[in-house]
Structure formats: C-alpha cells, structure tokens
Amino acid sequence: MDYARFCQMMLDGGRAGDKRLLSRKSVELMTHDQLGKISPDFAFGLGFGVAGVDGPLHELGSVGEYNWGGFFYTAFTIDPKEDMITVFMAQLHPTGGLELESIFHALAYQAITN
C-alpha cells in the first residue's frame, strides 16, 4: 500500500490527501528529461524513467508516463494522461527472461474502456 500511496502522491502532483509533500514544480522537474538525448524513446527524470519523450512509443502507454523498477522484479508506472498508476510486484530474481511485467503493463492499458 505504501508503494501505491507514493505513486498516487506523484500522480496528484505532490499531494497526499490534504497534505502537500512535494511542490507541483518539484514533481514536474522530477518527471521530465534531465539527461538529454540518450535514447529516442526513453528519458530519465530525477528518479524516474520517462517514456516517449523524443520519439514514438513502442508499446501501449502514453507519452510522458514515468516509471521505475526494482531489483527483485518490481515495477510501477504513473501515467498522468490516463490518470492511472500500476504497481507490479513479483519478488523474483533472476527473472529468467520472463515478461510478466510487460504483459501486466499491456493488460492495464487494454483495460481502459473510455
């Protein structure tokens, strides 16, 4: 739940319920490209990977969604355009080439009905 609350706070522009933890401008800075052209479809903000910055997306998602993963096959995505967060936790290392996180990500976007 803490991971989901953190993601929701980022999605809400730095607010957690009625408390402001980060300024709106800090969240903006954290979620925009800080390194310049290192990849045509992926950038890095301050603590997050940012998708689709300089080129088209290569999978379901939104330009500007940001995400990160952990060592033991955990990941989250925050998509401000869809007002959506996803949290994936499998606790597995090594992954053995599994693509469960990618499948989970695609299924979450395929579930959008409007």
C-alpha positions as CSV (number, residue, x, y, z in Angstrom):
1,M,0.0,0.0,0.0
2,D,2.9,2.4,0.7
3,Y,4.2,2.0,-2.9
4,A,0.7,2.7,-4.3
5,R,0.3,5.7,-2.0
6,F,3.7,7.1,-3.2
7,C,2.6,6.6,-6.8
8,Q,-0.8,8.3,-6.1
9,M,1.0,11.2,-4.4
10,M,3.2,11.7,-7.6
11,L,0.1,11.4,-9.8
12,D,-1.6,14.0,-7.6
13,G,1.2,16.5,-8.2
14,G,2.8,16.1,-4.8
15,R,-0.3,15.9,-2.7
16,A,-1.1,13.0,-0.4
17,G,-4.8,13.6,0.6
18,D,-5.0,17.1,2.0
19,K,-1.2,17.3,2.7
20,R,1.3,18.7,0.2
21,L,4.6,16.7,0.4
22,L,6.2,18.0,-2.8
23,S,5.6,21.2,-4.7
24,R,3.9,20.9,-8.1
25,K,7.1,22.3,-9.7
26,S,9.3,19.7,-8.0
27,V,7.1,16.9,-9.4
28,E,7.3,18.5,-12.8
29,L,11.1,18.7,-12.6
30,M,11.4,15.1,-11.3
31,T,9.3,13.7,-14.2
32,H,10.9,15.5,-17.2
33,D,14.0,14.6,-19.1
34,Q,17.2,15.7,-17.3
35,L,19.8,14.0,-19.4
36,G,19.0,15.0,-23.0
37,K,19.3,12.7,-26.0
38,I,20.3,9.3,-24.6
39,S,17.6,7.2,-26.3
40,P,15.0,8.1,-29.0
41,D,12.1,6.7,-26.9
42,F,13.2,6.9,-23.3
43,A,14.5,9.6,-21.0
44,F,15.4,10.0,-17.4
45,G,14.0,12.5,-14.9
46,L,15.1,12.8,-11.3
47,G,14.3,9.3,-10.1
48,F,12.1,8.0,-12.9
49,G,12.3,6.8,-16.5
50,V,10.1,8.8,-18.8
51,A,8.5,7.2,-21.9
52,G,8.1,8.6,-25.4
53,V,10.0,11.8,-25.0
54,D,11.8,12.1,-28.3
55,G,10.0,9.5,-30.4
56,P,7.0,7.3,-30.8
57,L,6.1,4.8,-28.1
58,H,7.0,1.1,-28.9
59,E,4.2,-0.4,-26.7
60,L,0.9,0.6,-25.1
61,G,1.2,3.6,-22.9
62,S,1.3,7.4,-23.0
63,V,3.9,9.9,-23.9
64,G,5.3,11.2,-20.6
65,E,4.3,8.3,-18.4
66,Y,7.1,7.7,-15.9
67,N,8.2,4.5,-14.2
68,W,10.8,2.6,-12.4
69,G,11.6,-1.0,-11.4
70,G,13.3,-2.8,-8.6
71,F,15.9,-5.5,-8.5
72,F,13.6,-8.3,-7.5
73,Y,11.2,-7.8,-10.4
74,T,9.0,-5.0,-9.1
75,A,7.9,-2.0,-11.1
76,F,5.5,0.9,-11.1
77,T,4.1,3.2,-13.8
78,I,2.5,6.6,-13.3
79,D,0.5,7.9,-16.3
80,P,-0.8,11.5,-15.8
81,K,-2.6,11.5,-19.2
82,E,-4.7,8.4,-18.2
83,D,-4.9,9.4,-14.5
84,M,-3.5,5.9,-13.8
85,I,-0.9,4.1,-11.7
86,T,0.1,0.5,-11.9
87,V,2.2,-1.4,-9.3
88,F,3.7,-4.8,-10.2
89,M,5.5,-6.9,-7.6
90,A,6.7,-10.5,-8.2
91,Q,9.7,-10.8,-5.9
92,L,11.8,-12.9,-8.3
93,H,15.5,-12.9,-9.2
94,P,16.7,-13.7,-11.7
95,T,13.6,-13.4,-13.9
96,G,14.8,-16.0,-16.4
97,G,13.6,-13.8,-19.3
98,L,10.0,-13.6,-18.1
99,E,8.0,-10.8,-19.5
100,L,5.2,-10.7,-16.8
101,E,5.8,-7.0,-16.1
102,S,5.4,-6.1,-19.8
103,I,2.3,-8.3,-20.1
104,F,0.8,-6.6,-16.9
105,H,1.6,-3.2,-18.4
106,A,-0.1,-4.0,-21.7
107,L,-3.2,-5.6,-20.0
108,A,-3.6,-2.5,-17.8
109,Y,-3.8,-0.2,-20.9
110,Q,-6.0,-2.7,-22.8
111,A,-8.5,-2.5,-19.9
112,I,-9.1,1.3,-20.5
113,T,-12.6,1.5,-21.9
114,N,-13.3,5.2,-22.5
